Amino acid sequence: METVPAALTELVEGAVSHRGVVVESVRVAGAADAPTVEVVLDRLEGTEGLSLDEVAELSGLVSDALDACGDEVPGVGAGEYLLEVSTAGVDRPLTGPRHWLRNVGRLVEVSIDAALPVTARVLGVEASGVELEVVRPGAKKGMPAKVLPAEHVDFSRLGPGQVQVEWSTAAEQSGAEQTAEQTEA
């Protein structure tokens, strides 16, 4: 089951749109006799993800909307099905302006002008593109990374971005260094 009818996507969108979330995808997977409706949601605005409690509540809203269809759920048919509602997660490629906006301040890996991917920090997002600060690793192990001047890159020049997991941000590291210096003094 590969093609999802527009009616199923519209049904899911109608169930959650009033909650400030966007439906990233709706998919029907698995065998015809035991299908799974997979729904991926994301917050419409801001950089904060959805909490487990919010996902559980949204899952209930989607479930209620599907149950209201009675015996014939669009794209699923009659009979039992499994519903999985989740968030996009950190491994979702950044492909649209909204994805980039949600990741301001984060480190990403992205190809610019179809070249080899670079690591960069997302400083801001505008209608035409993204403000990136490319970070090059130190020339040798233990050497500090080199941060290049910020540059505006049009969306048309960007490949899909991939968020890089950081244990701490540069600002947090800077603050930790200042605290250590203040403690020593």
Secondary structure, DSSP 8 states (H G I E B T S, - for coil): -----HHHHHHHHHHHGGGTEEEEEEEEES-TTS-EEEEEEEESSSS----HHHHHHHHHHHHHHHHTTTT-BTTTBSS--EEEEEE--TTS-B-SHHHHHTTTT-EEEE-BTTSS-EEEEEEEE-SSEEEEEEEE--SSTTS--EE---EEEEGGGB--BEE---SS-HHHHHHHHHHHHHHH-
